[in-house]
Amino acid sequence: MTITQNIRTNTRIIRASFANKARVTQAQFRVETEEIDLNLVQTGGIILRNLYLSLDPYVRLTLDEDGNEATAPMRLLNVPFYGLGVAEVAASGSDKYPVGTLVTANTGYENYTVLKNAEDPYNFIRVLPAHARDESTGVGLYNYISALGMPGLTSLAGLKVLGVEAGKTIFVGSAAGGVGQLVGQLAKAQGLHVIGSAGTEEKVSYLVNKQHFDGAFNYKTEGTCEALARLAPKGVDYFYDTIGGETLDTLLEVINEKGHILSIGMVSQENGKEPYPIRNLNQISAKGVTIHGFIYYHHLQYFGELDATVRPLLERNAIEYRQQVFDGIENAPEHFINMLDGKYAGKVIIKVDL
């Protein structure tokens, strides 16, 4: 009996070492190539052919050996980095996900990802709508890991959690990033006064002139307290916080009474930086401030609304979503490091070459 094989070459980006408190460098990455046989898919499992890969700051947490924000299995050495990706089912042992199904999922930094149990909820498999393949309206497939994916869901659902009201003021930290830029534009469409911060004058200009923020400032050249006094004379009612640290401490001091803060991340505390001691926690009770912790996968029920709301906005250019797509899985380490260093504006995506 002849056993046929269906061999593919799989280039993988391996976690080679921990960075801990140091800046991430190429030393944390290793590029390996292996062969994978699609015919060896297990019953109940699937093999994904990865098309696009999302680069996200939260993956930095997996490079801390003793980190308590990423579980031990997420911090193993000598295995591929992981991230959300757009993929097509290349081989299937699951009736639920036939070959050819287009999905987003937790994939490896690699050409092909083997999911031994397709029903594992931590795979975060989302079957994409049929129209996702239609790029004729100008909405590329990669948007399903950006404006129509996790960043988009975080933006849409985060504003719901904050309970924003028209006429009030929201401050968006790290507003030029993959989440912040969409938060600001969706909030503006809901009638809010929108202020953002970014790390270069070019990013600040883009927020105001292209993405129609009411105001923005460069946090590297102007203090947050002074900038908000200038740009938000009625004070801040909502803080969409991706930064943490000193910025969070300042907002606790200046936010209006009964203000709301949504914490989705603390990028200022990542990439080897020492934790900032928060001094204004007493303002939570003094002003009746509400702080909401946010994890996107607690809000997956809003994916349908996200697609129905944001895709038409993208199709008619009613929102400006800034993202950069780079070719080649082997180039992921360079772009991941550049992203952490703040060299890119907007969402960063790798197009996986096959």
C-alpha positions as CSV (number, residue, x, y, z in Angstrom):
1,M,0.0,0.0,0.0
2,T,1.4,3.4,-1.0
3,I,1.0,6.2,1.5
4,T,0.7,9.5,-0.3
5,Q,2.2,12.6,1.2
6,N,1.2,16.2,0.8
7,I,4.3,18.0,1.9
8,R,4.6,21.8,2.5
9,T,7.5,23.9,3.6
10,N,6.8,25.7,6.8
11,T,9.0,28.7,7.9
12,R,8.6,29.5,11.6
13,I,9.7,32.4,13.8
14,I,10.8,30.7,17.1
15,R,11.0,32.3,20.5
16,A,14.8,31.9,21.1
17,S,15.3,33.7,24.4
18,F,13.7,36.0,26.9
19,A,14.2,39.8,26.9
20,N,12.9,40.3,30.5
21,K,13.5,44.0,31.4
22,A,15.7,44.7,28.4
23,R,14.7,46.0,25.0
24,V,13.7,43.3,22.5
25,T,16.3,42.6,19.9
26,Q,16.9,40.0,17.2
27,A,18.4,37.7,19.8
28,Q,14.9,36.8,20.9
29,F,14.0,35.3,17.5
30,R,15.2,32.4,15.4
31,V,14.0,31.5,11.9
32,E,13.5,27.8,11.3
33,T,12.2,25.8,8.3
34,E,10.5,22.4,8.6
35,E,8.3,20.2,6.4
36,I,4.7,19.5,7.2
37,D,2.5,16.8,5.7
38,L,-1.1,18.0,5.3
39,N,-2.3,14.4,5.1
40,L,-1.4,13.9,8.8
41,V,-4.1,16.2,10.1
42,Q,-5.6,14.6,13.2
43,T,-9.2,13.7,13.8
44,G,-10.9,16.8,15.3
45,G,-8.0,19.0,14.3
46,I,-7.2,21.3,11.4
47,I,-4.1,22.7,9.6
48,L,-4.2,26.4,8.7
49,R,-2.4,28.0,5.8
50,N,-1.7,31.5,7.2
51,L,-2.3,34.4,4.9
52,Y,-1.8,37.5,7.1
53,L,-0.4,37.9,10.6
54,S,-1.1,40.6,13.1
55,L,1.8,42.1,15.1
56,D,0.6,43.3,18.5
57,P,2.4,44.9,21.5
58,Y,0.8,42.4,23.9
59,V,3.0,39.6,22.5
60,R,5.9,41.4,24.3
61,L,4.6,39.9,27.5
62,T,5.6,36.4,26.3
63,L,9.3,37.5,26.4
64,D,9.3,38.0,30.2
65,E,10.5,34.8,31.9
66,D,8.7,35.4,35.1
67,G,5.9,37.5,33.7
68,N,2.6,37.1,35.4
69,E,0.5,38.7,32.6
70,A,1.2,35.8,30.2
71,T,0.7,32.2,31.3
72,A,3.6,29.8,31.3
73,P,2.5,28.0,28.1
74,M,2.6,31.3,26.3
75,R,6.2,31.9,27.4
76,L,7.8,28.7,26.3
77,L,11.1,28.9,24.5
78,N,11.9,27.0,21.2
79,V,8.3,27.2,19.9
80,P,6.8,29.7,17.4
81,F,5.6,33.1,18.5
82,Y,1.8,33.4,18.2
83,G,-0.6,36.1,17.1
84,L,-4.0,36.5,15.5
85,G,-3.9,35.7,11.8
86,V,-6.2,35.4,8.7
87,A,-5.9,31.8,7.5
88,E,-7.5,29.3,5.2
89,V,-8.2,25.7,6.3
90,A,-5.6,23.6,4.3
91,A,-6.4,20.3,5.8
92,S,-9.2,19.2,8.1
93,G,-10.3,16.4,10.5
94,S,-13.3,18.5,11.6
95,D,-16.7,18.6,10.0
96,K,-17.1,22.1,11.4
97,Y,-14.2,23.6,9.5
98,P,-14.0,22.1,6.0
99,V,-11.0,22.7,3.7
100,G,-11.2,26.1,2.2
101,T,-12.9,27.8,5.1
102,L,-11.6,31.3,5.7
103,V,-11.0,32.1,9.4
104,T,-9.2,34.3,11.8
105,A,-7.5,32.4,14.7
106,N,-4.6,32.3,17.1
107,T,-1.9,31.2,14.7
108,G,1.8,30.9,15.0
109,Y,4.3,33.2,13.3
110,E,4.6,30.6,10.5
111,N,3.3,29.5,7.1
112,Y,1.2,26.7,8.5
113,T,-0.3,26.2,12.0
114,V,-1.4,22.8,13.3
115,L,-4.4,23.0,15.7
116,K,-4.8,19.5,17.2
117,N,-8.2,20.3,18.7
118,A,-10.2,22.7,16.6
119,E,-12.8,23.0,19.4
120,D,-10.2,24.5,21.9
121,P,-11.7,27.9,22.8
122,Y,-8.3,29.4,23.1
123,N,-7.8,29.0,19.3
124,F,-10.3,31.9,19.0
125,I,-11.4,30.6,15.6
126,R,-13.8,33.0,13.9
127,V,-15.3,31.9,10.6
128,L,-15.3,34.9,8.3
129,P,-18.3,36.0,6.3
130,A,-18.4,35.1,2.6
131,H,-17.9,38.7,1.6
132,A,-14.6,38.8,3.4
133,R,-13.0,37.5,0.2
134,D,-14.4,40.3,-1.9
135,E,-11.7,43.0,-2.1
136,S,-13.4,44.7,-5.1
137,T,-14.8,47.4,-2.8
138,G,-11.3,48.3,-1.6
139,V,-11.5,46.5,1.8
140,G,-8.5,44.1,1.8
141,L,-8.8,40.7,3.5
142,Y,-6.1,41.8,6.1
143,N,-8.7,44.1,7.6
144,Y,-10.1,41.1,9.4
145,I,-7.1,41.3,11.8
146,S,-7.3,45.1,12.0
147,A,-10.3,47.3,11.7
148,L,-12.7,44.4,11.3
149,G,-10.8,42.1,13.7
150,M,-9.5,42.3,17.2
151,P,-8.5,46.0,17.1
152,G,-11.9,46.9,15.7
153,L,-13.8,44.8,18.2
154,T,-11.8,46.4,21.0
155,S,-12.6,49.8,19.7
156,L,-16.4,49.2,19.3
157,A,-17.0,47.2,22.4
158,G,-14.7,49.4,24.5
159,L,-16.9,52.4,23.8
160,K,-19.9,50.4,24.7
161,V,-18.4,49.4,28.0
162,L,-17.5,53.1,28.7
163,G,-21.1,54.0,28.0
164,V,-20.1,57.1,26.1
165,E,-22.6,60.0,25.6
166,A,-22.7,62.6,22.9
167,G,-21.4,66.0,23.9
168,K,-18.9,64.7,26.4
169,T,-15.1,64.5,26.0
170,I,-13.0,61.4,25.5
171,F,-9.2,61.2,25.7
172,V,-7.6,58.4,23.7
173,G,-4.1,57.4,24.7
174,S,-1.7,56.1,22.0
175,A,-4.3,57.3,19.5
176,A,-2.2,56.6,16.4
177,G,-2.2,52.9,17.1
178,G,-4.3,50.1,15.6
179,V,-7.0,50.5,18.3
180,G,-6.8,54.2,19.2
181,Q,-7.3,55.6,15.7
182,L,-10.6,53.7,15.3
183,V,-11.8,54.5,18.8
184,G,-11.4,58.2,18.1
185,Q,-13.2,58.1,14.8
186,L,-16.1,56.0,16.1
187,A,-16.4,58.3,19.2
188,K,-16.4,61.3,16.9
189,A,-19.3,59.7,14.9
190,Q,-21.2,59.3,18.1
191,G,-20.9,63.0,18.9
192,L,-18.1,63.2,21.3
193,H,-15.3,65.7,21.6
194,V,-12.2,63.6,20.9
195,I,-8.6,64.3,22.0
196,G,-5.7,62.0,21.3
197,S,-2.0,61.7,22.0
198,A,0.8,60.3,19.8
199,G,4.6,60.2,19.8
200,T,5.5,62.3,16.7
201,E,4.4,65.5,15.1
202,E,3.5,63.6,12.0
203,K,1.2,61.3,13.9
204,V,-0.4,64.2,15.7
205,S,-1.0,66.0,12.4
206,Y,-2.5,62.8,10.9
207,L,-4.9,62.4,13.8
208,V,-6.3,65.9,13.3
209,N,-6.2,66.5,9.6
210,K,-6.9,62.9,8.3
211,Q,-8.8,61.2,11.1
212,H,-10.7,64.3,12.3
213,F,-9.8,64.2,16.0
214,D,-10.8,67.5,17.6
215,G,-7.3,67.9,19.0
216,A,-4.1,65.9,19.5
217,F,-0.7,66.5,21.1
218,N,2.8,65.0,21.1
219,Y,3.3,63.5,24.6
220,K,7.1,63.6,24.1
221,T,7.1,67.4,23.8
222,E,4.1,68.5,25.9
223,G,2.9,67.3,29.3
224,T,-0.5,65.5,29.4
225,C,-1.9,67.8,32.1
226,E,-1.0,70.9,30.2
227,A,-2.2,69.6,26.8
228,L,-5.6,68.5,28.2
229,A,-6.1,71.9,29.9
230,R,-5.5,73.5,26.4
231,L,-7.5,71.0,24.3
232,A,-10.3,69.9,26.6
233,P,-11.4,73.1,28.5
234,K,-14.5,71.3,29.9
235,G,-12.3,68.5,31.3
236,V,-12.2,64.8,30.3
237,D,-15.2,62.5,30.9
238,Y,-13.7,59.3,29.4
239,F,-10.2,58.0,29.2
240,Y,-9.6,55.1,26.7
241,D,-6.3,53.9,28.2
242,T,-3.8,51.8,26.3
243,I,-0.8,53.5,28.0
244,G,-1.0,53.1,31.8
245,G,1.9,54.5,33.9
246,E,2.3,58.2,34.3
247,T,-0.5,59.0,31.8
248,L,-3.0,57.0,33.9
249,D,-1.8,58.7,37.0
250,T,-2.3,62.1,35.4
251,L,-5.8,61.3,34.2
252,L,-6.8,60.2,37.7
253,E,-5.9,63.7,38.8
254,V,-7.6,65.6,36.0
255,I,-10.6,63.5,35.0
256,N,-14.0,64.9,35.7
257,E,-16.2,63.7,38.5
258,K,-18.0,60.4,37.8
259,G,-15.5,59.9,34.9
260,H,-14.9,56.5,33.3
261,I,-11.5,54.9,32.5
262,L,-11.2,51.8,30.2
263,S,-8.0,49.9,30.7
264,I,-7.1,47.7,27.7
265,G,-3.3,47.7,28.1
266,M,-0.3,49.5,29.5
267,V,2.2,49.9,26.6
268,S,4.2,52.4,28.6
269,Q,5.1,49.6,31.0
270,E,6.2,47.1,28.3
271,N,9.5,46.4,26.5
272,G,11.6,46.3,29.7
273,K,10.4,49.4,31.4
274,E,10.1,49.6,35.1
275,P,6.5,49.8,36.5
276,Y,5.4,53.4,37.3
277,P,4.1,54.0,40.8
278,I,0.5,55.3,40.6
279,R,0.0,58.0,43.2
280,N,-3.5,59.3,42.5
281,L,-5.5,56.2,43.4
282,N,-7.4,58.2,46.0
283,Q,-9.1,60.1,43.2
284,I,-11.1,57.0,42.3
285,S,-13.2,57.3,45.5
286,A,-12.8,61.1,45.8
287,K,-14.4,61.7,42.3
288,G,-16.5,58.5,42.0
289,V,-14.3,57.4,39.0
290,T,-15.1,54.0,37.5
291,I,-12.3,51.9,36.0
292,H,-13.2,49.1,33.6
293,G,-10.8,46.3,32.8
294,F,-11.2,45.1,29.2
295,I,-10.3,41.9,27.4
296,Y,-11.5,41.7,23.8
297,Y,-12.5,38.0,24.0
298,H,-15.2,38.8,26.6
299,H,-17.0,40.7,23.9
300,L,-17.0,38.4,20.9
301,Q,-20.8,38.8,20.5
302,Y,-20.1,42.2,18.8
303,F,-18.2,40.8,15.8
304,G,-21.4,40.8,13.7
305,E,-22.2,44.4,14.6
306,L,-18.6,45.4,13.9
307,D,-18.7,43.9,10.4
308,A,-22.1,45.5,9.7
309,T,-21.0,48.9,11.1
310,V,-17.4,49.4,10.1
311,R,-17.0,47.6,6.8
312,P,-19.5,50.0,5.1
313,L,-17.5,52.9,6.6
314,L,-14.3,51.5,5.1
315,E,-15.9,50.9,1.7
316,R,-17.0,54.5,1.3
317,N,-13.9,55.9,2.9
318,A,-15.9,57.4,5.8
319,I,-13.1,56.5,8.2
320,E,-9.4,56.6,7.6
321,Y,-7.8,53.5,9.0
322,R,-4.0,53.6,8.9
323,Q,-2.1,50.4,8.6
324,Q,1.1,49.0,7.2
325,V,1.4,45.6,5.5
326,F,4.9,44.1,5.1
327,D,5.8,41.1,3.0
328,G,7.4,37.9,4.3
329,I,7.1,35.9,7.5
330,E,10.9,35.9,7.8
331,N,10.7,39.7,8.3
332,A,8.4,39.5,11.2
333,P,11.1,39.9,13.9
334,E,12.4,43.2,12.4
335,H,8.9,44.7,12.1
336,F,7.9,43.5,15.6
337,I,10.9,45.3,17.1
338,N,10.2,48.4,15.1
339,M,6.6,48.4,16.2
340,L,7.6,48.2,19.9
341,D,10.1,51.1,19.3
342,G,7.2,53.2,17.9
343,K,8.6,53.5,14.4
344,Y,5.3,52.7,12.7
345,A,2.0,54.5,12.7
346,G,-1.3,52.5,12.9
347,K,-1.7,48.7,12.6
348,V,1.2,46.5,11.6
349,I,0.5,43.4,9.6
350,I,2.7,40.7,7.9
351,K,1.6,39.2,4.6
352,V,2.8,35.6,4.8
353,D,4.5,34.6,1.5
354,L,3.8,31.1,0.3
